[in-house]
Amino acid sequence: MDGPEQIRLIFAAGATRAVLGMAAADDPSLVRECVAVAGDWLAVGLDPRPERFAAFPWRRQAVPTLEGVVSELVGLGVGRFVLSHGGGAPEAERLAALAAATGAEILVAGGVADLASIRRLRAAGVTGIILGEVLLSGAVDFPAALEAAA
């Protein structure tokens, strides 16, 4: 079963969002088909760490940049991205520039270690932060995270 059919199934099951994996970033026709089905409910998940981006088996002649891939995907109709890492100070600056240049919604799902990371990402214009380990470990408590994100 391909991407568009899977998206139809998850929406039929009651989901309100669909996230395509990084492989979609290398298949424009798949992205177009999925955007046609999901519209703005679609996001593409990317791992922006340089070593992960470089190690991905791209079908292109050269490894693209995060900025280039996001710009391409925005051009195909994707407006939301879930990045699996991005909590550090240099990353926040890069994400601020990325959001400003593309107009895309950027969500960060990893690399957030403390309240300062949350504040930094919100100040950078990140649309959302998906917290997991820092909440489960007790490093950050939920009310404090909500306050930092406000």
N, C-alpha and C positions, 0 to 999 in steps of 0.2 A: 504494500500500500504506500502511495507517495504522500508528500507533504500536504497538498490540498485536501485529499481524502481524510487524512488523519485529523486535520483541523476541523473538518465538518463533523467528524465523530466526537471530538472533544467538546465542540459547541453543543452538539446534540445531547451530550452527557451533562450539560449544565455549566461548563467552564465559561468564563467571561474574558479570558485572555489566552493567547497562544504564543509560545516562544519557540522560534526556530533556532537550531544550533548553529555553531560557527560554520559548518559545511555549507549552509545556505549562502553565506557570504561569497562563495565561489561559484554560485549557480544562479545567474540572473533570471533565467527562465522560470526556475522553481520559485524564486522570490516573487516575481510578477504574478504567478498563479496563486500563491499563498496570500498575497495582498488582495487579489481579486476576491478571495473567499472571506478573509478576516478583516480587511480594511484597517482601520486604526486600532483594532484590538490585537494586532500583530506586533510582536517585538522580536528582535534578533539578539541572541545571546553571543557575546564575544569575550574572549579572554585576552585583555590588552597587554598582559605582561610580555615584554620583548622576546624572552626565550620561548614562550608558548606560541606567540604569533609566528616567530621564525620556524618553529618545529612543525607547525600545522602543514599538512601535505597539500599546499596550494597547487592548482593546475595552471597557474600563471608562470611566466618566465622568471619573474622576480617576486620576492615577498613584498606584499603591499604594506602600506602604513595603516594604522588604525584610522587616522583621519581620512585617508583615501577610501578605505572600505566603507566607513560610515557615510561619506559623501556619495559614493556610488549607490548605496542602499537607500539613502534618502531620495536620490533621483529616481529610484524604482518604486517609491511610495511608502517606504518604511519610515515611521516617525518616532519609534521608541526602541531603545537598546538597553539590554541588561548586561552590564559588564561584571565579570566574575571577580574583579579586583580593582581597587582604586582608593583606598583609604589614606594613603600617605600624602604629605604636603606637595611634593612635586606632581603627583598624579592629579590632585585636586586642581592645580593650575592648568594642567593639560585638559582635564575634563571641562573646565570653565571655557577654555578656548574652543574646544570641540562643540560644546552646546551652542556657543555664540555663533560660530561659523556655519553650523548646519541647521540650527533651529530645532534639532531633535531633542526628545526627552531622553535623558540619561538616568538610568537607575544603577546603583552600585550594590552588588550582592556579596562582596568579600573584601577583606583587607581593612575593615573598620575595627580598630582595637580599643577605642575609648571615646569619651564624650567630645574631646577635641577633634577627633576625626569626623564625627557627625557634624559638628559646627562648621568645620572647614568645608565639607562637601556641600552643605546647605548654602554657605556663603558663595560657593563656586557655581551655584545654580543647578546642582543636581536635583532632578525631579523627585527621586525617591531613594531610600536606602533600605536594603533588605538585611535585617540583622538576624543572626543565628547564633553562632558560637559565643559571641560576647555576652548575649543574654543568657544562654544556657550555662555558661561557666560562672556567671555572676560578676564578670568584670564590669558590666554596665547594667543598671537596673532599668526596667521598662519606663517608669515615670520620668526618670532623668533623661533617658533617650528621647522621649517625646518632647520634653522641654528643650533639649538641645537642638532638636530638629525644627522647632517652631520659628 
